[in-house]
Amino acid sequence: MAGPLPPTELYTSERVVVLVSCVLSFLGSSLLVCTHALWPELRTRPRQLLLYLSLADLFSALSYFYGVLQDFDRTSWDCVLQGALSTFSNTSSFFWTMAIALYLYITIVRGSPTGTGLLCCFHVVSWGVPLGITVAAVALKKIGYDASNVSVGWCWVNLDAEDRVLWMLLTGKVWEILAYVTLPVLYILIKKHINRAHAALSEYRPILSRAPAFQPRTSIADKKLILIPVIFIILRIWSTVRFILTLCNSPAVQNSVLVVLHGIGNTFQGGANCIMFVLCTRVVRTRLFSSVCCCNCDELDWPLRRSNSYWQRPEPDKDVPTPERTKPLLSST
């Protein structure tokens, strides 16, 4: 680059919006972790991978929150610490997002059996590669103050580093761009495979027509397969746009709308995953709402229920899915 741009000034309103996004992402990631911990019958392998993605998004939201709150104006020890944590968690989030897509492709399209070996491989790559890159960046003093031209208040790659573009790529951008290509390709292949399977079963439609939930549930699954890469790209593209503008030394990088979109896109991934895989997932949503309702009912009806508990045995809740009903791969529709 010819010469560094002046620092991007962050207004209070911009910081508040991004801080709210961080909080929502933290809460969403925490809710995903809690649903996995509370209900063992929902622990399918895809949701197990989603758990690791949620952990990465949770730490990412925490580190970004601290960075936006501080709005660093120089390199300091907490700037480096925050930059290292956000670099590790953000890069790990990219890897786990692609790991989920790859797992679904292998199991649905290829029909290959998956065991602990594949999961171990995902762990080594999705945690190990980001950790190695982050440790190298910190050791070589590449993490530091970046004038908010490629961030929104938080620290990332130090402006004083001569090879800062290379480290911007290694610590996030190259994996982000790789995800832009990989996710749509894998999910399009999965959706095509599912559509072919539906077409092959068309002669059995009259038999299946008695099950009214079949068509809506499959259509919801299809919509999710489309939304996963679309939402990822919509959230992350603003970060890439500002990165390119920074490389071009364009003053447009300091546009307030771009700054806010970049801040929300980088911090709201956990919230978006919560909306898709908790609030918009029938099985999990039913369990969550029934638990909340049961807690309220317990507080109101506890004395009466205690007096009747000796005479009545509670019937199993028919709305609560059994492990057999939640076991299929695409049951989270």
Disulfide bonds with the S-S distance in Angstrom:
Cys79-Cys155 1.89
